[in-house]
Amino acid sequence: MSGFDWPGLMRTGAAMGLRPVEFWALTPAELMLMTGRTATSSPMDRARLGEMAALYPDSLKETRDGGDG
């Protein structure tokens, strides 16, 4: 399940005057913002950022320009 009440969101979109093409062009975040609902997850904190950095470290590629200086 997606966690979204699609029939309810579609009814809300229609009540707001959105055309189908406008409704389906919205992202889930935009839909939630427009309906006044909040996200189910909290923003990433420093600890989680550290975990992500450890899992997916940046890799530096050495580049050589062939010059002397």
C-alpha positions in Angstrom: 0.0 0.0 0.0 1.2 3.5 -0.8 -0.1 5.1 2.4 -2.2 7.6 0.4 -5.9 7.9 0.4 -6.1 8.4 -3.4 -9.9 8.5 -3.7 -10.0 11.1 -0.9 -7.1 13.1 -2.4 -8.8 13.0 -5.8 -12.1 14.2 -4.3 -10.2 17.0 -2.5 -8.5 17.9 -5.8 -11.8 18.1 -7.6 -13.3 20.2 -4.8 -10.3 22.6 -5.2 -11.1 22.9 -8.9 -8.0 21.0 -10.1 -8.3 19.5 -13.5 -7.2 15.8 -13.8 -4.0 16.8 -15.6 -3.2 19.3 -12.8 -3.9 16.8 -10.1 -1.7 14.1 -11.6 1.1 16.6 -12.2 1.4 17.3 -8.5 4.0 15.5 -6.4 2.8 13.7 -3.2 4.5 16.4 -1.2 2.6 19.1 -3.0 -0.7 17.3 -2.5 0.0 17.0 1.2 0.9 20.7 1.4 -2.2 21.8 -0.4 -4.5 19.7 1.8 -2.8 20.8 5.0 -1.6 17.4 5.9 1.9 16.8 7.4 4.5 14.3 6.4 4.7 11.1 8.3 8.4 11.2 8.7 10.6 13.7 10.4 13.4 15.7 8.8 16.9 14.1 8.8 18.9 14.8 11.9 22.7 15.0 12.2 23.0 11.4 13.4 21.1 10.1 10.4 23.2 12.2 8.1 26.3 10.6 9.6 24.9 7.2 9.0 24.1 8.0 5.4 27.6 9.5 4.9 29.2 6.3 6.3 27.0 4.1 4.0 27.6 6.2 0.9 30.9 8.0 1.2 32.0 10.5 -1.4 34.8 9.1 -3.6 37.4 11.4 -5.1 38.8 10.7 -8.5 42.3 11.7 -9.1 42.8 13.8 -12.2 46.0 14.5 -14.0 46.4 17.3 -16.4 49.8 16.1 -17.7 51.4 19.5 -16.8 54.3 20.3 -14.6 52.7 22.8 -12.4 
